[in-house]
Amino acid sequence: MPLSCSLIDSALTRPVLDGSVAVPGLDLALSTATVDENSRAMIAGKHDIAEMSMATFVQALSQGQKLLAIPVFMGRRFLQPCVAFAKNSTIGSPAELRGKRIGLPQFWMTSSMWHRGLLEHEYGVPATQVAWVTNQPERLDAGFTPGVQVTNIGDQPLSALPKMLTDGIVDVLFAPRPLARDGKLGFLFDDPVATSLEYRARTGIYPLLHTIVLKASLKEHAAALFELFTRSKEYAYAHPGPTEIESPIAGLSFEEARERLGEPYPYGVRANSAAIDAFMTYSVEQALTAKRVSAAEAFLALD
């Protein structure tokens, strides 16, 4: 019986979706959805395998769900270029975010966790010293970080996020993706490329957002899945299509980012140890998890 597998349709997964790559003996019933849909469906047990939000996976794992991940990360990017505010704002430095109303889609979205980690560790502003405003429901009911103020204004699409600024609901946006630099918004970092590369060089951290998650009872298929998605990535690199592989650095094309980063989408636990360690630290600090989840508990060692 085929294993149900839901992926985000992207340049890195399309070779799997269209059959350009395959691994003998691995029978998948493939479908596509958004990361939000995949994450909610995986929690509900609707898929055997899915490309899932890192935060939702770690949260579900800490709550006892029988899930495991393979260290494949198709979704990742630097978040510093995703901080925006109104064009007429007087905000001039990260420290000035203290006391502001900050808008984001979900409090526990993976990008939101990275944003808060950066806010505190890089810029010295704890999450308790700003007011958080979300415009989507959370995927799991786990409360919020003790001492933080969170207000939800409804269930809106990601595209509605900038309207929170223009309507004066928030002072700042922590977006999951870079917003258009079309003169309508102001940005915290004038040079997103330099900011992203300096952070990577200094910390070794390259934020990861999505991973491939499977039911723990199916871990015998993990090695084959790791091989499949590695082949898919290599195929995508070698066969550029009409849709360019997403650049993890705002302001650079994929090929430019590849030149600056080396391997732009490294797979495996060892190659991503700094990012995994930082994320697990943030998970405890922000109370996503009651105790630290180790890389060995979350990921099958396949590299």
RODO-2510 file (C-alpha; in nm, 4 decimals, decimal comma):
residues 303
     n   res          X          Y          Z
     1     m     0,0000     0,0000     0,0000
     2     p     0,1470     0,3405    -0,0961
     3     l     0,2498     0,5792     0,1788
     4     s     0,0611     0,9079     0,1677
     5     c     0,3044     1,1968     0,1302
     6     s     0,2123     1,5649     0,1083
     7     l     0,4726     1,8163    -0,0057
     8     i     0,4888     2,1851    -0,0792
     9     d     0,5123     2,2276    -0,4550
    10     s     0,8502     2,3921    -0,5091
    11     a     1,1516     2,3634    -0,7363
    12     l     1,3177     2,1323    -0,4821
    13     t     1,0232     1,8918    -0,4519
    14     r     0,8990     1,8984    -0,8118
    15     p     1,1382     1,6248    -0,9297
    16     v     0,9682     1,3952    -0,6765
    17     l     0,6188     1,5161    -0,7628
    18     d     0,6608     1,4784    -1,1398
    19     g     0,8489     1,1475    -1,1213
    20     s     1,1846     1,2770    -1,2454
    21     v     1,3506     1,1051    -0,9486
    22     a     1,2519     0,7942    -0,7544
    23     v     1,4009     0,5375    -0,5186
    24     p     1,3300     0,1668    -0,5818
    25     g     1,0963     0,0130    -0,3266
    26     l     0,9611     0,3466    -0,2031
    27     d     0,5931     0,3690    -0,3042
    28     l     0,4390     0,7111    -0,2363
    29     a     0,0905     0,8491    -0,2969
    30     l     0,1883     1,2121    -0,3541
    31     s    -0,0134     1,5288    -0,3008
    32     t     0,0612     1,8971    -0,2451
    33     a    -0,0512     2,1521     0,0102
    34     t     0,0780     2,4531     0,2026
    35     v     0,3024     2,4095     0,5042
    36     d     0,0140     2,5177     0,7269
    37     e    -0,2200     2,2583     0,5743
    38     n     0,0478     1,9883     0,5916
    39     s     0,1292     2,0653     0,9545
    40     r    -0,2337     2,0531     1,0651
    41     a    -0,2959     1,7350     0,8641
    42     m     0,0114     1,5595     1,0028
    43     i    -0,0944     1,6380     1,3593
    44     a    -0,4353     1,4898     1,2789
    45     g    -0,2738     1,1715     1,1405
    46     k    -0,4004     1,2259     0,7860
    47     h    -0,0627     1,1624     0,6172
    48     d     0,2184     0,9148     0,6621
    49     i     0,4792     1,1702     0,5514
    50     a     0,4662     1,5451     0,5032
    51     e     0,6787     1,8547     0,4618
    52     m     0,5964     2,0186     0,7917
    53     s     0,6670     2,3277     0,9984
    54     m     0,9679     2,2754     1,2248
    55     a     0,7955     2,4483     1,5168
    56     t     0,4745     2,2476     1,4866
    57     f     0,6722     1,9244     1,4590
    58     v     0,8826     1,9950     1,7695
    59     q     0,5758     2,1056     1,9633
    60     a     0,3804     1,7934     1,8636
    61     l     0,6776     1,5697     1,9451
    62     s     0,7119     1,7248     2,2898
    63     q     0,3419     1,6578     2,3499
    64     g     0,3888     1,2869     2,2852
    65     q     0,2905     1,2499     1,9206
    66     k     0,4722     0,9585     1,7577
    67     l     0,6557     1,1477     1,4863
    68     l     1,0124     1,1606     1,3612
    69     a     1,1880     1,3807     1,1087
    70     i     1,4528     1,3192     0,8496
    71     p     1,7103     1,6015     0,8285
    72     v     1,5867     1,7427     0,4990
    73     f     1,5120     2,1153     0,4967
    74     m     1,3534     2,2557     0,1798
    75     g     1,2218     2,5685     0,3508
    76     r     1,4787     2,8019     0,4997
    77     r     1,5769     3,1654     0,4813
    78     f     1,7326     3,4459     0,6797
    79     l     1,4692     3,6425     0,8707
    80     q     1,6416     3,9781     0,9229
    81     p     1,5164     4,1083     0,5840
    82     c     1,1574     4,0227     0,6849
    83     v     1,1199     4,2985     0,9484
    84     a     0,9150     4,5899     0,8115
    85     f     0,7344     4,8970     0,9403
    86     a     0,5390     5,1914     0,8043
    87     k     0,7267     5,4189     0,5667
    88     n     0,6892     5,7181     0,7977
    89     s     0,8068     5,5293     1,1084
    90     t     1,0921     5,6720     1,3118
    91     i     1,2269     5,3281     1,4105
    92     g     1,5989     5,3294     1,3459
    93     s     1,7483     5,0335     1,5312
    94     p     1,6407     4,6908     1,6646
    95     a     1,6544     4,8187     2,0229
    96     e     1,3742     5,0620     1,9354
    97     l     1,1353     4,7691     1,8870
    98     r     1,0964     4,7550     2,2651
    99     g     0,7383     4,8529     2,3559
   100     k     0,6095     4,8234     1,9968
   101     r     0,3140     4,6239     1,8665
   102     i     0,4535     4,3527     1,6418
   103     g     0,2375     4,1681     1,3897
   104     l     0,2946     3,8122     1,2708
   105     p     0,0704     3,5358     1,1319
   106     q     0,0905     3,2886     1,4219
   107     f     0,2838     3,3124     1,7460
   108     w     0,4153     2,9581     1,7084
   109     m     0,4939     2,9737     1,3360
   110     t     0,8560     2,8682     1,2839
   111     s     0,9553     3,2030     1,1349
   112     s     0,7970     3,3787     1,4349
   113     m     1,0137     3,1748     1,6709
   114     w     1,3267     3,2673     1,4786
   115     h     1,2221     3,6323     1,4829
   116     r     1,1792     3,6253     1,8616
   117     g     1,5088     3,4431     1,9072
   118     l     1,6864     3,7084     1,7018
   119     l     1,5042     3,9873     1,8841
   120     e     1,6300     3,8666     2,2222
   121     h     1,9669     3,7101     2,1456
   122     e     2,0872     3,9543     1,8816
   123     y     1,9219     4,2777     1,9897
   124     g     1,8521     4,2388     2,3608
   125     v     1,4730     4,2815     2,3461
   126     p     1,2829     4,0016     2,5304
   127     a     0,9483     3,8868     2,3916
   128     t     0,7820     4,0120     2,7095
   129     q     0,8771     4,3713     2,6235
   130     v     0,6659     4,3997     2,3079
   131     a     0,2961     4,3375     2,2306
   132     w     0,2265     4,0576     1,9804
   133     v    -0,0643     4,0632     1,7343
   134     t    -0,1516     3,7581     1,5202
   135     n    -0,3977     3,7249     1,2337
   136     q    -0,4275     3,3441     1,2121
   137     p    -0,5263     3,0703     1,4606
   138     e    -0,2520     2,8594     1,6155
   139     r    -0,2044     2,5004     1,4973
   140     l    -0,1794     2,3533     1,8465
   141     d    -0,3204     2,4782     2,1750
   142     a    -0,0151     2,5185     2,3949
   143     g    -0,0614     2,8599     2,5492
   144     f     0,2055     3,1254     2,5026
   145     t     0,5390     3,2194     2,6522
   146     p     0,4824     3,3230     3,0154
   147     g     0,4550     3,6984     3,0506
   148     v     0,3917     3,7790     2,6849
   149     q     0,0891     3,9659     2,5536
   150     v    -0,0721     3,8085     2,2452
   151     t    -0,3840     3,9361     2,0683
   152     n    -0,5430     3,7517     1,7775
   153     i    -0,7487     3,9611     1,5339
   154     g    -0,9065     3,6779     1,3342
   155     d    -0,8270     3,4237     1,0662
   156     q    -0,6737     3,5961     0,7653
   157     p    -0,4490     3,4909     0,4751
   158     l    -0,0784     3,5682     0,4776
   159     s    -0,1383     3,8295     0,2088
   160     a    -0,3338     4,0357     0,4644
   161     l    -0,0300     4,0806     0,6888
   162     p     0,0804     4,4212     0,5466
   163     k    -0,2711     4,5574     0,6030
   164     m    -0,2074     4,5292     0,9762
   165     l     0,0509     4,8024     0,9265
   166     t    -0,1500     5,0238     0,6949
   167     d    -0,4539     5,0005     0,9259
   168     g    -0,2400     5,1036     1,2235
   169     i    -0,3048     4,7794     1,4136
   170     v     0,0684     4,7164     1,4561
   171     d     0,3882     4,9197     1,4435
   172     v     0,6121     4,6472     1,3006
   173     l     0,5731     4,3287     1,0968
   174     f     0,7721     4,0118     1,1534
   175     a     0,6847     3,8464     0,8224
   176     p     0,7641     3,4858     0,7307
   177     r     0,8931     3,5999     0,3910
   178     p     1,0611     3,9170     0,2658
   179     l     0,8114     4,1854     0,1675
   180     a     0,8377     4,3882    -0,1516
   181     r     1,0799     4,6791    -0,1313
   182     d     0,8571     4,8965    -0,3472
   183     g     0,8786     5,2141    -0,1433
   184     k     0,5560     5,1512     0,0477
   185     l     0,7214     5,0128     0,3623
   186     g     1,0300     5,0824     0,5681
   187     f     1,2764     4,8091     0,6621
   188     l     1,4903     4,7560     0,9684
   189     f     1,7959     4,6529     0,7678
   190     d     1,8982     4,8556     0,4650
   191     d     2,1336     4,5881     0,3324
   192     p     1,9633     4,2493     0,3818
   193     v     2,2381     4,0606     0,1998
   194     a     2,5197     4,1928     0,4202
   195     t     2,3089     4,1490     0,7346
   196     s     2,2250     3,7868     0,6528
   197     l     2,5793     3,6882     0,5579
   198     e     2,7353     3,8582     0,8612
   199     y     2,4953     3,6725     1,0919
   200     r     2,5774     3,3381     0,9274
   201     a     2,9524     3,3996     0,9427
   202     r     2,9454     3,5081     1,3071
   203     t     2,7040     3,2506     1,4501
   204     g     2,7087     2,9595     1,2054
   205     i     2,3279     2,9699     1,2164
   206     y     2,1275     2,9356     0,8952
   207     p     1,7593     2,9301     0,9964
   208     l     1,5537     2,6285     0,8922
   209     l     1,1751     2,6379     0,8618
   210     h     1,0410     2,3118     0,7137
   211     t     1,1436     1,9506     0,7499
   212     i     1,0184     1,6124     0,6310
   213     v     0,8228     1,4364     0,9054
   214     l     0,6929     1,0800     0,9122
   215     k     0,5023     0,8625     1,1521
   216     a     0,7492     0,6982     1,3900
   217     s     0,6116     0,3561     1,2989
   218     l     0,7456     0,4080     0,9454
   219     k     1,1068     0,4878     1,0337
   220     e     1,2324     0,1940     0,8276
   221     h     1,1590     0,4137     0,5232
   222     a     1,3665     0,7065     0,6484
   223     a     1,6902     0,6217     0,4651
   224     a     1,5052     0,5799     0,1353
   225     l     1,3252     0,9122     0,1876
   226     f     1,6527     1,0887     0,2654
   227     e     1,7995     0,9483    -0,0554
   228     l     1,4895     1,0482    -0,2541
   229     f     1,4931     1,4112    -0,1430
   230     t     1,8699     1,4354    -0,1835
   231     r     1,8332     1,3132    -0,5406
   232     s     1,5493     1,5598    -0,5942
   233     k     1,7634     1,8506    -0,4786
   234     e     2,0546     1,7449    -0,6978
   235     y     1,8211     1,7079    -0,9956
   236     a     1,6755     2,0538    -0,9363
   237     y     2,0242     2,2046    -0,9200
   238     a     2,1246     2,0352    -1,2446
   239     h     1,8011     2,1037    -1,4369
   240     p     1,6929     2,4674    -1,3898
   241     g     1,3255     2,5033    -1,4701
   242     p     1,0891     2,7930    -1,5288
   243     t     1,0549     2,8341    -1,1514
   244     e     1,3886     2,9268    -0,9949
   245     i     1,4841     2,7584    -0,6700
   246     e     1,3937     3,0002    -0,3917
   247     s     1,6852     3,2106    -0,2735
   248     p     1,7334     3,1968     0,1048
   249     i     1,8770     3,5506     0,1004
   250     a     1,6478     3,8386     0,0073
   251     g     1,8096     4,0488    -0,2639
   252     l     2,0058     3,7659    -0,4259
   253     s     1,9073     3,5175    -0,6943
   254     f     1,9410     3,1493    -0,6102
   255     e     2,2678     3,1208    -0,8039
   256     e     2,4062     3,4314    -0,6346
   257     a     2,3107     3,2909    -0,2942
   258     r     2,4740     2,9621    -0,3904
   259     e     2,7980     3,1436    -0,4663
   260     r     2,7917     3,3233    -0,1306
   261     l     2,6724     3,0351     0,0882
   262     g     2,8305     2,7352    -0,0796
   263     e     2,5551     2,4749    -0,0379
   264     p     2,2307     2,6759    -0,0078
   265     y     2,0185     2,3805     0,1055
   266     p     2,2373     2,1523     0,3177
   267     y     2,0717     1,8319     0,4390
   268     g     2,1779     1,6197     0,7350
   269     v     2,2045     1,6801     1,1089
   270     r     2,5752     1,7610     1,1164
   271     a     2,5547     2,0259     0,8443
   272     n     2,2681     2,1934     1,0297
   273     s     2,3770     2,1432     1,3896
   274     a     2,4094     2,5159     1,4708
   275     a     2,0597     2,5949     1,3416
   276     i     1,9024     2,2893     1,5086
   277     d     2,0733     2,3716     1,8396
   278     a     1,9578     2,7357     1,8261
   279     f     1,6013     2,6359     1,7439
   280     m     1,5833     2,3832     2,0274
   281     t     1,7188     2,6502     2,2642
   282     y     1,4518     2,8967     2,1503
   283     s     1,1869     2,6264     2,1920
   284     v     1,2620     2,5988     2,5635
   285     e     1,3192     2,9694     2,6204
   286     q     0,9908     3,0593     2,4530
   287     a     0,8061     2,7684     2,6246
   288     l     0,7099     2,5941     2,3029
   289     t     0,8396     2,2846     2,4824
   290     a     0,8605     2,2168     2,8565
   291     k     1,2050     2,0602     2,8207
   292     r     1,4712     2,0668     2,5565
   293     v     1,4197     1,8270     2,2664
   294     s     1,7541     1,6949     2,1464
   295     a     1,8490     1,6561     1,7833
   296     a     1,8688     1,2798     1,8400
   297     e     1,5093     1,2718     1,9699
   298     a     1,3779     1,4698     1,6737
   299     f     1,5855     1,3563     1,3763
   300     l     1,6923     1,0218     1,2445
   301     a     2,0693     1,0273     1,1926
   302     l     2,1123     0,9654     0,8192
   303     d     2,4325     1,1524     0,7372
***
